[in-house]
Amino acid sequence: MTASPPFTPQTYLERVYGVLFLPAETFASLRSQPSTLEAALTVAMVNVLESFRRGQDLVGIIGSVIFALLGWAVLCQVLLSLAAIHGRAIPRTVIMTLTGYASLPWLCVAPALSLPAPWGRLAAIIVMLWFGIWQLWATAVATDIQGLRLLGLLPLAAIGGALSITWLAGLILLVFSF
């Protein structure tokens, strides 16, 4: 009996499927063949659908996508800095591709919340945990740092990203206050 060949996604939809259902093989494939454009499309798509779920208007959807892309870029920069501290020099495209695609589990929040109470909330919490685990896994693959070690670093990255966005917002408000 011959072993089946490893899953190597070739198209965008195969990569989406792979991240959701065959993450180990797909994350490894994405690490070797990164695509920041596809990852940005994924982050934008997830946020557009989340905005629809929340009932936002067109301005809210556009703002949500811009804020999400900005937050994603800042988070990736913080992760790159943390990787550099650990002596890992990785291309920006790799971390952006993997973390962008790792946002796909968030697509399941709306179906989870459509379940009757209390199951909907429980399912949504499980989806959010799935999202967090995929982000951790994708970052571990991108940086080649063990997952448990990253578990301590990701909160620092999130805080650093939030702080950077707050500073940027303060700077913009300061510039436009004159």
Backbone hydrogen bonds in HBPLUS format (Angstrom, degrees):
<---DONOR---> <-ACCEPTOR-->    atom                        ^
c    i                          cat <-CA-CA->   ^        H-A-AA   ^      H-
h    n   atom  resd res      DA  || num        DHA   H-A  angle D-A-AA Bond
n    s   type  num  typ     dist DA aas  dist angle  dist       angle   num
A0015-ARG N   A0011-THR O   3.00 MM   4  6.33 149.5  2.10 147.4 156.0     1
A0015-ARG N   A0012-TYR O   3.07 MM   3  5.10 117.9  2.48  95.0 110.4     2
A0016-VAL N   A0012-TYR O   2.91 MM   4  6.26 153.3  1.99 151.7 159.7     3
A0017-TYR N   A0013-LEU O   2.94 MM   4  6.13 169.0  1.95 148.8 151.6     4
A0018-GLY N   A0014-GLU O   2.79 MM   4  5.88 160.2  1.83 143.3 150.0     5
A0019-VAL N   A0015-ARG O   2.88 MM   4  6.03 157.7  1.93 148.4 152.8     6
A0020-LEU N   A0016-VAL O   3.24 MM   4  6.47 157.5  2.29 147.8 153.3     7
A0021-PHE N   A0017-TYR O   2.87 MM   4  6.01 156.8  1.92 157.4 164.7     8
A0022-LEU N   A0018-GLY O   2.65 MM   4  4.52 145.4  1.77 124.2 134.6     9
A0026-THR N   A0022-LEU O   3.10 MM   4  6.15 162.9  2.13 156.6 161.6    10
A0027-PHE N   A0023-PRO O   2.74 MM   4  5.63 168.6  1.75 152.9 156.2    11
A0028-ALA N   A0024-ALA O   3.22 MM   4  6.32 158.8  2.27 141.4 147.3    12
A0029-SER N   A0025-GLU O   2.96 MM   4  6.19 152.1  2.04 142.2 150.4    13
A0030-LEU N   A0026-THR O   2.78 MM   4  6.02 159.7  1.82 154.5 160.1    14
A0031-ARG N   A0027-PHE O   2.91 MM   4  6.08 144.9  2.04 142.5 151.9    15
A0032-SER N   A0028-ALA O   3.24 MM   4  6.52 148.2  2.35 141.1 148.1    16
A0033-GLN N   A0029-SER O   2.91 MM   4  6.10 134.5  2.13 142.9 156.5    17
A0039-ALA N   A0035-SER O   3.08 MM   4  6.33 157.9  2.13 148.0 154.7    18
A0040-ALA N   A0036-THR O   2.82 MM   4  6.02 156.9  1.87 150.8 156.8    19
A0041-LEU N   A0037-LEU O   2.92 MM   4  6.16 154.9  1.99 146.9 154.2    20
A0042-THR N   A0038-GLU O   2.91 MM   4  6.16 148.9  2.01 143.8 152.3    21
A0043-VAL N   A0039-ALA O   2.93 MM   4  6.25 163.1  1.96 153.9 157.2    22
A0044-ALA N   A0040-ALA O   2.88 MM   4  6.05 164.4  1.91 150.8 155.6    23
A0045-MET N   A0041-LEU O   2.82 MM   4  5.94 161.1  1.85 147.1 152.7    24
A0046-VAL N   A0042-THR O   2.95 MM   4  6.13 168.1  1.96 155.2 157.9    25
A0047-ASN N   A0043-VAL O   3.09 MM   4  6.28 157.8  2.14 145.4 151.4    26
A0048-VAL N   A0044-ALA O   2.81 MM   4  6.05 149.7  1.90 152.6 161.7    27
A0049-LEU N   A0045-MET O   3.01 MM   4  6.19 170.7  2.02 156.0 158.0    28
A0050-GLU N   A0046-VAL O   2.97 MM   4  6.14 150.7  2.06 141.1 149.9    29
A0051-SER N   A0047-ASN O   2.89 MM   4  5.97 148.5  1.99 138.0 146.5    30
A0052-PHE N   A0048-VAL O   2.95 MM   4  6.30 151.9  2.03 148.6 156.1    31
A0053-ARG N   A0049-LEU O   3.01 MM   4  6.27 154.9  2.07 143.0 149.8    32
A0054-ARG N   A0050-GLU O   3.03 MM   4  6.32 145.0  2.16 141.4 150.5    33
A0056-GLN N   A0051-SER O   3.08 MM   5  5.49 172.9  2.08 153.4 152.3    34
A0055-GLY N   A0052-PHE O   2.97 MM   3  4.95 149.9  2.06  99.8 109.5    35
A0061-ILE N   A0057-ASP O   2.89 MM   4  6.19 152.0  1.97 154.0 162.9    36
A0062-ILE N   A0058-LEU O   2.95 MM   4  6.17 167.1  1.96 153.6 156.2    37
A0063-GLY N   A0059-VAL O   2.90 MM   4  6.06 163.9  1.93 148.5 153.6    38
A0064-SER N   A0060-GLY O   2.84 MM   4  5.93 153.5  1.91 141.9 149.6    39
A0065-VAL N   A0061-ILE O   2.96 MM   4  6.21 158.2  2.01 151.4 156.6    40
A0066-ILE N   A0062-ILE O   2.95 MM   4  6.18 165.8  1.97 153.7 157.7    41
A0067-PHE N   A0063-GLY O   2.89 MM   4  5.99 167.1  1.91 151.1 155.2    42
A0068-ALA N   A0064-SER O   2.87 MM   4  5.97 155.2  1.93 143.1 150.7    43
A0069-LEU N   A0065-VAL O   2.90 MM   4  6.08 164.7  1.92 152.8 156.4    44
A0070-LEU N   A0066-ILE O   2.93 MM   4  6.10 158.8  1.98 149.0 155.3    45
A0071-GLY N   A0067-PHE O   2.82 MM   4  5.97 163.6  1.85 149.5 154.5    46
A0072-TRP N   A0068-ALA O   2.83 MM   4  5.96 155.9  1.89 148.0 154.9    47
A0073-ALA N   A0069-LEU O   2.97 MM   4  6.13 158.0  2.02 143.6 149.3    48
A0074-VAL N   A0070-LEU O   2.97 MM   4  6.22 159.7  2.01 151.5 157.0    49
A0075-LEU N   A0071-GLY O   2.87 MM   4  6.02 162.7  1.90 148.2 153.6    50
A0076-CYS N   A0072-TRP O   2.92 MM   4  6.11 159.0  1.96 148.0 153.8    51
A0077-GLN N   A0073-ALA O   3.00 MM   4  6.23 150.2  2.09 142.1 150.2    52
A0078-VAL N   A0074-VAL O   2.94 MM   4  6.25 157.4  1.99 153.2 159.2    53
A0079-LEU N   A0075-LEU O   2.87 MM   4  6.15 158.0  1.92 150.4 157.0    54
A0080-LEU N   A0076-CYS O   2.84 MM   4  6.06 152.2  1.91 145.3 153.0    55
A0081-SER N   A0077-GLN O   2.96 MM   4  6.22 152.2  2.04 144.1 151.5    56
A0082-LEU N   A0078-VAL O   2.89 MM   4  6.21 156.2  1.94 150.0 156.6    57
A0083-ALA N   A0079-LEU O   2.84 MM   4  6.06 152.4  1.92 146.4 154.3    58
A0084-ALA N   A0080-LEU O   2.91 MM   4  6.12 151.7  1.99 143.6 151.3    59
A0085-ILE N   A0081-SER O   3.01 MM   4  6.31 147.7  2.12 144.3 152.7    60
A0086-HIS N   A0082-LEU O   3.27 MM   4  6.58 139.7  2.45 136.6 146.3    61
A0086-HIS N   A0083-ALA O   3.02 MM   3  5.11 126.6  2.32  95.8 110.0    62
A0088-ARG N   A0083-ALA O   2.81 MM   5  5.02 163.0  1.84 144.2 140.5    63
A0087-GLY N   A0084-ALA O   2.93 MM   3  4.86 158.4  1.98 106.9 109.3    64
A0094-VAL N   A0091-PRO O   3.07 MM   3  5.47 133.4  2.29 106.9 118.2    65
A0096-MET N   A0092-ARG O   2.97 MM   4  6.11 165.3  2.00 158.3 163.1    66
A0097-THR N   A0093-THR O   2.90 MM   4  5.85 154.6  1.96 138.6 145.9    67
A0098-LEU N   A0094-VAL O   3.01 MM   4  6.17 176.3  2.01 156.6 157.6    68
A0099-THR N   A0095-ILE O   3.05 MM   4  6.01 166.8  2.07 146.3 150.6    69
A0100-GLY N   A0096-MET O   2.93 MM   4  5.73 147.6  2.04 136.6 146.2    70
A0101-TYR N   A0097-THR O   3.02 MM   4  6.16 170.3  2.03 153.2 155.4    71
A0102-ALA N   A0098-LEU O   2.96 MM   4  6.02 143.0  2.10 138.3 149.4    72
A0103-SER N   A0100-GLY O   3.23 MM   3  5.63 162.2  2.26 108.7 113.7    73
A0104-LEU N   A0101-TYR O   3.12 MM   3  5.85 168.9  2.13 123.5 125.5    74
A0106-TRP N   A0103-SER O   3.11 MM   3  5.90 152.8  2.18 123.6 130.3    75
A0107-LEU N   A0104-LEU O   2.93 MM   3  5.75 165.4  1.95 129.6 133.4    76
A0108-CYS N   A0105-PRO O   2.98 MM   3  5.79 168.1  1.99 124.5 128.4    77
A0109-VAL N   A0106-TRP O   3.08 MM   3  5.55 169.1  2.09 120.3 121.5    78
A0112-ALA N   A0108-CYS O   3.07 MM   4  6.10 152.5  2.15 140.7 148.9    79
A0113-LEU N   A0109-VAL O   2.86 MM   4  6.13 158.7  1.90 157.1 162.8    80
A0114-SER N   A0110-ALA O   3.11 MM   4  6.29 126.0  2.42 142.8 156.5    81
A0114-SER N   A0111-PRO O   3.22 MM   3  5.12 140.7  2.38  93.3 104.5    82
A0115-LEU N   A0112-ALA O   3.22 MM   3  5.79 165.8  2.25 114.0 118.4    83
A0119-TRP N   A0116-PRO O   2.90 MM   3  5.79 112.1  2.38 136.5 143.1    84
A0120-GLY N   A0116-PRO O   3.11 MM   4  5.55 144.5  2.24 121.9 130.0    85
A0122-LEU N   A0118-PRO O   3.23 MM   4  6.50 164.9  2.25 153.2 157.7    86
A0123-ALA N   A0119-TRP O   2.81 MM   4  5.93 162.1  1.84 150.4 155.7    87
A0124-ALA N   A0120-GLY O   2.89 MM   4  6.08 151.6  1.98 143.5 151.6    88
A0125-ILE N   A0121-ARG O   2.93 MM   4  6.19 153.5  2.00 147.6 154.3    89
A0126-ILE N   A0122-LEU O   2.99 MM   4  6.29 155.1  2.05 147.6 154.6    90
A0127-VAL N   A0123-ALA O   2.91 MM   4  6.20 152.5  1.98 145.9 153.6    91
A0128-MET N   A0124-ALA O   2.91 MM   4  6.18 154.9  1.97 146.9 153.7    92
A0129-LEU N   A0125-ILE O   2.94 MM   4  6.23 150.3  2.03 146.3 154.4    93
A0130-TRP N   A0126-ILE O   2.88 MM   4  6.14 154.9  1.94 146.7 154.1    94
A0131-PHE N   A0127-VAL O   2.84 MM   4  6.13 157.2  1.89 150.9 156.7    95
A0132-GLY N   A0128-MET O   2.97 MM   4  6.23 160.3  2.01 145.2 150.0    96
A0133-ILE N   A0129-LEU O   2.86 MM   4  6.09 159.4  1.90 154.1 159.6    97
A0134-TRP N   A0130-TRP O   2.93 MM   4  6.13 158.5  1.97 151.0 157.0    98
A0135-GLN N   A0131-PHE O   2.97 MM   4  6.25 152.3  2.05 148.6 156.4    99
A0136-LEU N   A0132-GLY O   2.99 MM   4  6.22 160.9  2.03 147.1 152.2   100
A0137-TRP N   A0133-ILE O   2.83 MM   4  6.01 163.1  1.86 151.1 156.2   101
A0138-ALA N   A0134-TRP O   2.82 MM   4  5.90 165.1  1.84 148.1 152.4   102
A0139-THR N   A0135-GLN O   2.97 MM   4  6.09 159.1  2.02 146.3 152.1   103
A0140-ALA N   A0136-LEU O   2.89 MM   4  6.09 153.4  1.96 147.0 155.0   104
A0141-VAL N   A0137-TRP O   2.93 MM   4  6.20 156.6  1.98 151.8 157.7   105
A0142-ALA N   A0138-ALA O   2.90 MM   4  6.09 161.2  1.94 147.3 153.0   106
A0143-THR N   A0139-THR O   2.89 MM   4  5.96 164.2  1.91 151.7 155.4   107
A0144-ASP N   A0140-ALA O   2.81 MM   4  5.35 131.1  2.05 135.7 146.9   108
A0149-ARG N   A0146-GLN O   3.13 MM   3  5.45 120.9  2.50 104.8 119.0   109
A0150-LEU N   A0146-GLN O   3.02 MM   4  6.35 151.1  2.11 150.1 159.3   110
A0151-LEU N   A0147-GLY O   2.93 MM   4  6.17 138.4  2.11 144.1 155.8   111
A0153-LEU N   A0150-LEU O   2.75 MM   3  4.79 123.6  2.07  98.0 115.0   112
A0154-LEU N   A0150-LEU O   2.83 MM   4  5.97 155.7  1.89 174.7 173.8   113
A0156-LEU N   A0153-LEU O   3.03 MM   3  5.25 116.8  2.44 101.9 117.5   114
A0157-ALA N   A0153-LEU O   2.96 MM   4  6.33 150.7  2.05 150.1 159.5   115
A0158-ALA N   A0154-LEU O   2.84 MM   4  6.11 160.6  1.88 157.9 162.4   116
A0159-ILE N   A0155-PRO O   2.92 MM   4  6.10 163.6  1.94 149.6 153.9   117
A0160-GLY N   A0156-LEU O   2.83 MM   4  5.97 159.4  1.87 146.2 152.8   118
A0161-GLY N   A0157-ALA O   2.81 MM   4  6.00 154.6  1.88 147.6 154.7   119
A0162-ALA N   A0158-ALA O   2.91 MM   4  6.12 163.9  1.93 150.4 154.5   120
A0163-LEU N   A0159-ILE O   2.86 MM   4  6.01 158.9  1.90 149.5 155.9   121
A0164-SER N   A0160-GLY O   2.90 MM   4  6.05 155.4  1.96 144.1 150.9   122
A0165-ILE N   A0161-GLY O   2.98 MM   4  6.23 159.6  2.02 150.8 155.8   123
A0166-THR N   A0162-ALA O   2.93 MM   4  6.12 155.3  1.99 145.8 153.1   124
A0167-TRP N   A0163-LEU O   2.89 MM   4  6.14 159.7  1.93 150.7 155.9   125
A0168-LEU N   A0164-SER O   2.87 MM   4  6.10 158.3  1.92 147.2 153.6   126
A0169-ALA N   A0165-ILE O   2.84 MM   4  6.05 161.2  1.88 150.0 155.0   127
A0170-GLY N   A0166-THR O   2.89 MM   4  6.11 157.8  1.94 147.7 154.1   128
A0171-LEU N   A0167-TRP O   2.86 MM   4  6.09 153.1  1.93 148.6 156.1   129
A0172-ILE N   A0168-LEU O   2.92 MM   4  6.19 161.8  1.95 152.3 156.8   130
A0173-LEU N   A0169-ALA O   2.92 MM   4  6.15 162.4  1.95 150.7 155.6   131
A0174-LEU N   A0170-GLY O   2.89 MM   4  6.03 151.1  1.97 142.5 150.9   132
A0175-VAL N   A0171-LEU O   2.89 MM   4  6.14 159.6  1.93 152.7 157.6   133
A0176-PHE N   A0172-ILE O   3.01 MM   4  6.21 160.4  2.05 151.0 155.9   134
A0177-SER N   A0174-LEU O   3.30 MM   3  5.19 155.9  2.36  97.4 104.5   135
